[in-house]
Structure formats: structure tokens, C-alpha cells
Amino acid sequence: MTRSIHALGALTLSLALAGCDLAPKYVRPANPVPVASPEGPAYAADAGGTIVPADTAWRDFFTDARLARVIETALANNRDLRLAVANIEQARAQYRVQRADLLPTVGATGTATYSEQPLVQFGQSQRLNNDVYQAQVGVSAWEIDLFGRVRNLSKAAQEQYFTAVENRNAAQIALIAETANAWLTMAADQERLRIARDLEQAFGKTLELTRARFAKGIASELEVRQAQTSYDRARSDIAQATTLVAQDQNALNLLAGTIVPAGDLPDAMPQGSATLENLPANVSSDVLLRRPDIAAAEHQLRGANANIGAARAAFFPTISLTAALGTVSQGLSNLFGGGSDFWSVAPSAGLPIFDFGRRKGNLQYARATYDAMVATYEKSVQTGFREVADALARRGTMTQQIEAQTSLRDASRVAYTLSEARFRAGVDSFLSTLDSQRALYTAEQSLLATRLTRATNMVELYRAMGGGLK
């Protein structure tokens, strides 16, 4: 009897493993973007950059020690990243549940039945006790997956798990980039505050001089009011920059998931670069496939492809098996004695004949979902290509813009010094000095904004090219 059960189990298992797969053969869609990066006057020639962002750990890319510590704190405490990790665990658990349907669920049961009934024999009535004890191990309604329905559902659940993993990776790269940008923004606002304070002192001295000249009848009230406007503007900018610095610190604390130590906060823009700069200027679009968000979109596409196979399998019979092996006895002491064993096998097959289009509708839905996932995947690739192209275009002209803004700032500073000297000497009117003050202030702010743009551009290019997870 046991040999028969083993033979039957081996047969059903071999049938399940040899079943056909009705899912379409998966073929990755062709990239809907050009093979190479765009070219034009906005794009710099490749200077031989050797850094591959997807293979470069963030600890190696971000060279400022304070910034690296803040990023590490964020990776350890950020709540959005913890949510992404929890989503992975949910998807992993769902996959395990679905995968378990591939194998039979073996259960053990034990029952005891006590009955008493009257028995009339030879004109005499007596009570007959009938106690039955039973123990068995069996399989209940295990679906033999001949047409791949369960396997494709399991594969779809697995792809959802892979999607959750890639979404978590994308969330980590985004968190690194957001933290770096927030830190650099605070650094720029700290420097903006310093510039405003320096200019407030300079404008304050000019205002005092103009008032003194007005008191002596040398300057007009108009010149005093004009000097006052520059001074008040600097005071207003100090208040605004102070608010921005506080808000930047709040944003950093939220990203880090805790209070960032004062020693890790920036006090000005780094003198050098806060990141590596030898990123390539010309990259193949195949690099985009290593981005976690694009990989997640492809896993969604693979899962939709598997669901088509499951929907197709519903058109074929469902074959299931129920089997049991056990022992039964009218006495508990004889429950496992010789001759008390029994076995049963009950295969069954079912196929809906009229379901009023339910299975056909499910198949159409699975196919439409696959088409939607194709569009989503292709849009992800196109979005990634656009982000890389935009970052490269910004990078290609950044050097010239920095040089021009620096030259403009230096020229404005010299012009302000000369105009102020001429004003003190009585050669020029205060209007010339006022214009020079405003031009210098604007040039300082523009240069700072350009430096911030260059720093954040390197972060964005690193993120757009796939970043690094280590």
C-alpha cells in the first residue's frame, strides 16, 4: 500500500513538473530612445570621464566628509526608506504564499467517534457501544499544475517582489540625491547670508557717509534716500536668508530622520567640489537599464506577461488530487496494530462550460495590463533618457557660465571700489556709486546661484545615471 502511494505521488509530481507554460515568451521591448547621448552646442565633448555611477558607491562619489555623514544618517533613519523596506517584506511574504501552492499541503488529523445504540436479540434488549478511532495523513485538493496556472501566478508574485526591491533601491538613490541637494542648498543659503551681512556693513558705511555729507550740505536728501534703499534691501535679505537657513536645517532633519549634529551642517559652499567630477559626457542609452526605476518597470512587465499565462490556463481543465493514508480501529490500543491501515486516492477534474465570458474577460484584461506595462516601461526609459540629457546639457555649459559669472563679479567689485572712491573724492555723484553697489550685489548672488547649480547638477547626473547603492 505504501509503495502504491509513493508511486502515485511520484507520478503526480512528474505531471506537475512536466506541465506546459502558456505564458508568451518574454521579449524586452526595444529602447524607444537614441542609442547615444544627444549632441549639440549645449553638450560638452567627452573629456574621458571614467566614473560609472551605477558601479560607484555613494561614499566614494561624495567627497565632503560632513555631507557623507549626513547621508549615512539619512540612510539609517529616513522613514520613507523604512517604508520601502517594509514593502519588500510584504512582497516577499506574498510570493512565499503564492509559491506554496505549487506543492501539496500535507495535513494530519485524528478523530474519535463514540456511539451507543440499542440492540434487541432473542427478545432481550441491550446497549451496543461502538467506539472508532482514526488517524490519517493526507493531501486535500492539491491542484496538479499541468497548464502552468499556479506557476505563472507564482512568477507574477515573484516579479512583484523584485519590483519592490528595485523600488527600494530607487528610493535610496533618490534619498541620497535629495539629502545632498538639501545640504548644498543650506550651504548656499549660509553663504547668501554672509554676503548680505557683508554688504549690509558696506552699505551702512556708505549711508553714514552720505548722511554726514548731507548734514554739511554737500549731498542731497535724494542721495541719502538712495543709500537708505540699498542698506534696507541688504537688511531685508539678511532676514530672508536667516529664515531660509532655518528651513533648510528643518528639511535636512526630516530627510535624516533625526537632528543633524551642528558639526555636520555646512557654513558655506565648499571651496572645492563636494563630489567627484569625472563623470562621462557621452553615455550609451543601455546605461539607463541599470536604473532601479527602469528595472522595476521591467519586472512589472514580466509579471504582467506571467499573468497572461495564468489567464490562458483557465481555459483548460483544473486537475486536483485528494489522497489520504491512515489507520482506523475500534479500540485505541489497536489503532496502530496490524491490518488497521487504509488509504484512499481521489483525483478530480473540472472545467467550466458556460461562464458568460468571465475567462475571456480575464484574458483580455491580462493582455491589456501587459500593453499598459509596456507603455509604462517605455515611458520610464524615455524619462530616464531625458533626465540624463538635461543634466548633461546643464553640465556642458556650466564651466563657461561659472567663468562669466566670476568675471562679472570681479568686475563689479572693482567698479564699486572705484565709484565709491570717486564719490568720496567728489568726482562722481552718488548715483554712480548706487548703481555699482546694486550691480555688485546682483553679481554676488548670481555667482552663488550658479555655483549651487553646478554642485546640484553633479548630484542629479549621478542620480540620473543610476547612482550607487553601497
Buried (B, 14 or more C-beta within 10 A) or exposed (E): EEEEBEEBBEEBEEBBEEBEBBBEEEEEEEBEBEEEBBEEEBBBEEEEBEBBBBEBEBEBBBBBEBBBBBBBBBBEEBEBBBEBBEBBEEBBEBBEEBBEBBEBEEEEEEEEEEEEEEEEEEEEEEEEEEEBBBBBBBBBEBBBBBBBBBBBBBBBBBBBBBBBBBBBBBBBBBBBBBBBBBBBBBBBBBBBBBBBBEBBEBBBEBBEBBBEBBEEEEBBEEBBEBBBBBBEBBBEBBEBBBEBBEEBBEBBBBBBBEEBEEEBBBEBBBEEEBBBBEBBBBBEBEBBBBBBBBBBBBBBBBBBBBBBBBBBBBBBEBBBBBBBBBBBBEEEEBBEEEEBBEBEBEEEEEEEEEEEEEBEEBBEEBBEBBEEBBBBBBEBBBBBBEBBBBBBBBBBBBEEBBEBBBEBBEEBBEBBEBBBEBBEEEEBBBEBBBBBBBBBBEBBBBBBEBBBBBBBBBBBBBBBBBBBBE
